[in-house]
């Protein structure tokens, strides 16, 4: 998620002007500080009170200086009211100063909402490439797609554990997580939900034992993060393998992918064009309520079509409920990872996919959506 509003001061906030004769700074509403030093920017410089010779309670904008050579010699001749003999002569011989240029507008969150913030060409190209890989492996040979899931899980675990270590010093053991995560996906495909749960339990045990070989300091923190990573990435991804194991598994997985992509596209398109009311500004300022409505509408429409034409025994009204559930879970998943990235102080989980970030930045909405789609399809049309 590309949050362009990070670090942008809010319009109307007051910052301190340079101190005047009394040593007290003046509050200037709307002034924007320069990054790193807390001072006013060049286009919002204000004259200190001792320079204008007036009341220290007044803060003026510094007038344009036409002759740098006179600086420091006749400040009184440069006052806007023309006080002093030099100032009077200057006013009689020269035209009035041109008005100071208007300060550049302060950046605001609203100004940037029409910008994608990413390389759209790269994002579209990578997205199309991933789509080709998914569809080709999905309908070519089911075990090949299981391999695609395993690769995505292992890379996602590597990104997550790396960021935890870099930003928080949390050492979640990658080796047992990667091996256990791959085993979870395969067990789910071969043995169903029971196999996935057994693999999850064994992975948690492996994390506990593996971490014992290191210092006991922060042991509980590290194993807790490791078990969370095992659940969040491979266990949730295992539900995609459970969908795949059905007789019409490729069509179920394709429906799952289509609904997640359509939900995200609808949220972006509607939010970009009509978004005004923030959905969760403290977590993800770019998301709007209008975007959520777009996600729900697009996903419900796509769900009705997919249920009617792609799912064996499915009917259109089931697709409406499926689309509503997908839009909700995808949004919550996106917000959940945004919360994690806020806590870690990062923009993306990785840089592997140009225009998208990392694998985890693409899985954020897919992972929590997988068990929702699997469960509803089992309820509507059976396990297959």
N, C-alpha and C positions, 0 to 999 in steps of 0.2 A: 504494500500500500504506500502510495506516494503522498505524503501529507505536506503539502506546500505551505500550510499555515504555521508550521513550527517556527518558533522564534520570531514571528512577525508581531510587533507591538500593536495593540488594539487602538483604533482611532479614539481620540478624546482623552487618552491617558496623559496625566501631567508628568513632566520631567523637569529637573532643576536646571535653570539657566546659570551661567557663570555668576559667581558672587559679586554683589555690588559693594558700595562703600561700607555698608554696614556689616559685610561679611556673610549676609544671608542670601541664599539663592532665591530666584523668583520662579514660581510655578508657571510654566507655559503650556496651556492645554494644547494637545495634538502634536507637540514636538516629537521628533523621532530621534532616538539616540543613535550615535554611530556604534557599530558592532564592536564590542570589546572594551570601550572606554567610558560609556555612559554619558558622553557629551552630546551636544546638539549637532545635527548635521550641518553642512555648509549652507544649505538653502534655508535653514531655520535659525541662523545666528541672530542673537539679540544683543543689543548694546547694553553693557553694564551700566549701572546707574551713575558711577563716577565719571564715565566718559561723556555723558550728556549734561552733566552739571545740574540735573533736575532732582526731583524728589526720588529718594531711593525706593519708594513704594511703586514707582512706575517703571515698566520695562518696555523699551521701544525696539523696533526693528532697525538694525544698522542701516543708515542711508547709503546709497551708492557713492563711492569715492572716485572722483574723476581724475585726480592727480595724486599718484602715490608719493610723489616727492614732498608734498605738503604734510604728510602724515606726522602727527606728533607736534607740529608747529602751530597750527591754528584750529584746534578742535572747535573753538567757538565760532569760527567762520563757516563751519560746515553744518551747523544746526539747521533743522528744517525751518525754524522761524527766522533765520538770518540774523541772529543777535551778534553784535560786535562790528567794528568798522570794516574789518576785512570781509566779513560775511556780507555786509551791506554793499560794499563795492563789487563783490563778486556777483551779487544778485542783480546789480544795475548793468554790469558789462556782459554777463553771460545769461543765456536762457536758463530757465528753471531746470533743475535736475529731472531727467526722465524718471518716471516712476520705477521703483525697484521691481524686478521681474517677480511674478507670482511664484511662490515656492512650489516645488514639485509635490504633487499629492502624496500623502502617506500611503504606503501599501496597506491593503486591507484584504480580508479573507474573501470578500465578495468580488473583488476585482479579478481574482485568480480562478474563480470557479469554472470559467469557460475553457481553461487550459487543461490538457490531459496530464501534463507533468512528466510524460515519458515519451520515448521514441516510438511513435505509433507504428511506423513502418516495420521496425524490428519486432514490436509486440505482435503485430498481425502475422508477420512471417513466421515467427516462432510458434504462435498459436496454431497456424495452419499446419506447420510441420508436426507438432504434437498430435493434432487431430488425425493426420494421415497415419502416424505410427499406431495410434490407438485403434482406429477402425481396421487397418490392415491386420494387425495382430489379433484383434478380437474375432474376426470372421475367418482368418486363415487357419488357426489352430489354437484351441483354447489354452493349452499349456504355455504357448508363447506369450499370451496376454498375462498369464500368471507371473511369468518372468518379468514383464514390464512393471507389474505391481510391485514385485520384490525390489527391482532396481529403484523405483520411486521411493519406496519405504526406506531403503538403506541410505540413499542420498539425503532424504528428508531428516533422518536421524542424525546423520553427520552434520548437517546444517544446524539443527537445533542444539545438539550437544556442544558444538563449536561456539555458538553464540553465548550459551550459558557459561561456558568456561571463560570466554574473552571478557564478557561484560560483568559477570557476577562472581567469577571464580568458582563456579559449581562444576565439580568433576563427575558428571554422570558417565559411567563406563560404556564406551561405544561398542566394544567387541561383543559382549553378551547381548547388548541391545540389537545389534545388527544380525547376529546369528539367530537370536530368539525371534526377531521381527520377521525374518525370512521364513522361519519354521511356522510361525503363526499363520502367515498367508497360505503356505502350502497345506498345512493341516486343515485350515478352513475350507479349502477347495476340495481336499480329498475326504475329510472326515466330518465336515459340516461344523455347526456351531459348537458341538461338544469338543471337537479337536482343537478349535480356536481357543476355547477357554482353558484347556489343559496346557496348550503351548504358552498362553499368557501367564499362567501360574508358574510354569517352569522358568520362563524368562525373568519373572520377578525374583525367583529364588536365585537364579544365576547372577543377577545384579547384586543381591545381598552378599553372596559369597565372593564375587570378583572384587568388590570394593574392600573386602577384608584384607586383601594383600597390600593395601596402602595404609597410610597413617590413620589412626582413629579420629583425628581432628575432623570435624564437620561430616562425620560418617552419616548421621541421620539426614542431614541436608542433601548429601549427594545421592543416597539411595532413594530418597523420596523423589528427587528430580528424575532419577533413572526410571522408576516405576511409572511416574507420570508420563515420561516420554514413550515408554512401551505401550501404555494405553492410548495415548493421544495419536500416535502415528501408525504403528503396525496393526494394533488391535482394531481400530476403527476402519483401517484400509481392508482388513480381512472380510468385512461385509461386502465389499465389491467381489471378492472371490466367492463368497456364498451365493451372490446373485448369478455369477458366471456358471456355477455348478448346475443350475436348473437346465431343463431341456431347451428352453428358449433363452438360455443365459445371455448370449451375445446381445439379444434385443433388449433384455432387461438392463444390461450395463449401458447400452447405447442410450436408452431412455433416461437413465440416471445422469449420464454425461450431458445429454442435450438439455435437460431441465436445469441443471446447474449452470451451464453456459448461458442459456436463454435468460435465466433469472438475473445473472450478473450483467448481461447486456441490457436488459430492460431497465435495471436500476441505474446503470450508467447513462443510458440515452435519455430517460425521463428526468433523472436528477440533473443532468447537464443542461437540459433545456428549460426545465420548469422549477428546479429545486430552489426553495427559499427558506424552508423551515428545517433546522438541523435535527437530525435523528438522535445522535449521541455525541454532542460537540466535545465532551471531555475525553472521549475515546477515539473517535474518528470524525474530525470536523468536516470532512468532505461528504459524508453521507447525509442524505436528507429524507424527510418523510415522503416527499413526492417520489424520490427514487425508490423507496420501499414499495410504494403503491405500484410503480412501474414494474418492479421485480415480480410482485404478486400477479399482476395482470398478464404479463408475458409468460410467466411460468404456468399459470392456470390454462392459458390458451394452448401452449405447447403440450401440457400434460393431457388435455382432452384429446388432442390429435394422436399423441403417442400411445395412449391407452387404447384408443379405438383401432389403430392400424398396426401397431408394433407388438403389442402384448397379447399373447394367446389367452382368450377368454376375457380380456379387458373391455370395459365400456367407457364412454366419454366422461360420465359424471365422476367415475373413480379418478380419472385424470385430473379433474378440477381439484379434488381434495389432495391429490398427489402434488400438484403444482403449488398449491397453497403451503403445504408442509415443506416442500423443497425451498421455496422462497424464504420461509421463516428460518429454517435450519441453516441455510447458506448465509443469511445475513448475520445470524448469531455466531456462526463459525468465523466469519470475517471479522466481526467485532472482537471475538475472543482472541484471535491472533493479533489484532491491532493493540489490544490491551497488553499482551505479552511484549510486543515490540516497544510500546511506550515504556514499560517497566525496564526493558533492556536498554532503552535509549538508542534504538536503531531504526532505520527506515525500511530496510528489507532484511530478510533472513539470509539471503545469499545473492550472488551475482551470476549464477550459472546460466540463466535464461535472459538474454538481452530484451529489454522492454518489459520484463515481468518481475525480475528480481531472482529469487531462488525457487527451488522446487516447493519449499514450504509455502511460498507466497502464492502458489497455484493450488496447493492442497488445502488451504485454510478453509474454504467453503465446501470442498468435496468431502473431507474426512467426516465431519459431523452429519453430513447429508446422507452418506452411504447407509448407516443403520436405519435411518428413517425410511428411505426408499425400499430397502430390503424388507422391513417389517410390513409396510403397507402393501407391497406386492404379495407377500405371503398371505396377508389377511384377505386381499381382494381376489386373487387368482390361485392361491396355493403355493407350495414350495417348488412345484414343478419337478 
